[in-house]
């Protein structure tokens, strides 16, 4: 038996349960059914994605009250997640993080408007086709039928067909172009080797590009091939620096502190099922053994555990056999190995 337990202060004391033992226990599912969106290969099989605009409200079940959040509803999120399901005005998204996979329902109104199919932006003045906005790119309405695409390093603007915009898009396979040069911040990519030519895209930070041909008359043809935007055009040769092994950067990590030092804890094993509520549907899985904060779920054998997300701490339920406040077996386990695959 692999069950390991840390005493939960305030829930179990002196060998006696803090709750009334006479309450009937809510059992777990007789046959544990794991939603396919939680499978290990779900991100390869399910292509639908959505970009969350702001926190809004989140639910473990579509028709139940929203979970209490630490964030204001207007707090920006700006994250792309796998779409597991859709029901009326709500969509179910999969979150990955804090050694867990978790399914959450959010309102469709809290999703960002994005490009849902690849479409070239057209310069309204000249009619020249410019950069291609790729599925998932965020959209800023500039008015007069013109939009702007901004992926954080590169911007492009122009008109686009209305049916190319929406909320849910199909993710494209990741691209890994071989960067040859760095394009200087503030550079314009133009449609032809002429400073008066229409702008295809602009770099507002240093960005990697692919040189397509040697310089001629001070101009170089290049392409920018990024997740949300593709642009091909000309830049002055002086705007390029050869990429010799890339540019070093730094990353920082921060540890979350929840101010829960007095909160009870338990060791949750890898594979433990996460439920929407005691006796409710499975909405997640613990992907690595973790010491987690825990609260009483008001039912024998059930606890709520903390999962850290961009929405703050969320508290799905976990289940284990319990008799008179004493654990009598292991946590419910959820296999995320796809059916027919080798375990």
Secondary structure, DSSP 4 states (H G I P E B T S, - for coil): --------TTTEETTEESS-TTSPPPP--SS----GGGSTTHHHH--EEEEEEE---EESSTTSPPPP-SS-TT-EEEEEEEEEEEETTEEEEEEEETTEEEEEEEEGGGBPPEE-S-EEEE-TTT--EEEEEPTT-BEEEEETTEEEEE-SSEEEEEE--GGGEESEEEPPPP------EEEPTTPEEESSSSTTSPEEEEESS-EEEEE-S--BTTEEEEEEE-SSEEEEEEEEGGGEEE-SS-------------S-TTS-EEEEPTTBEEESSTT--EEEEE-S-EEEEEEE-SSTTEEEEEEEETTEEEEEEEEEEEETTEEEEEEPB---SPTTS--
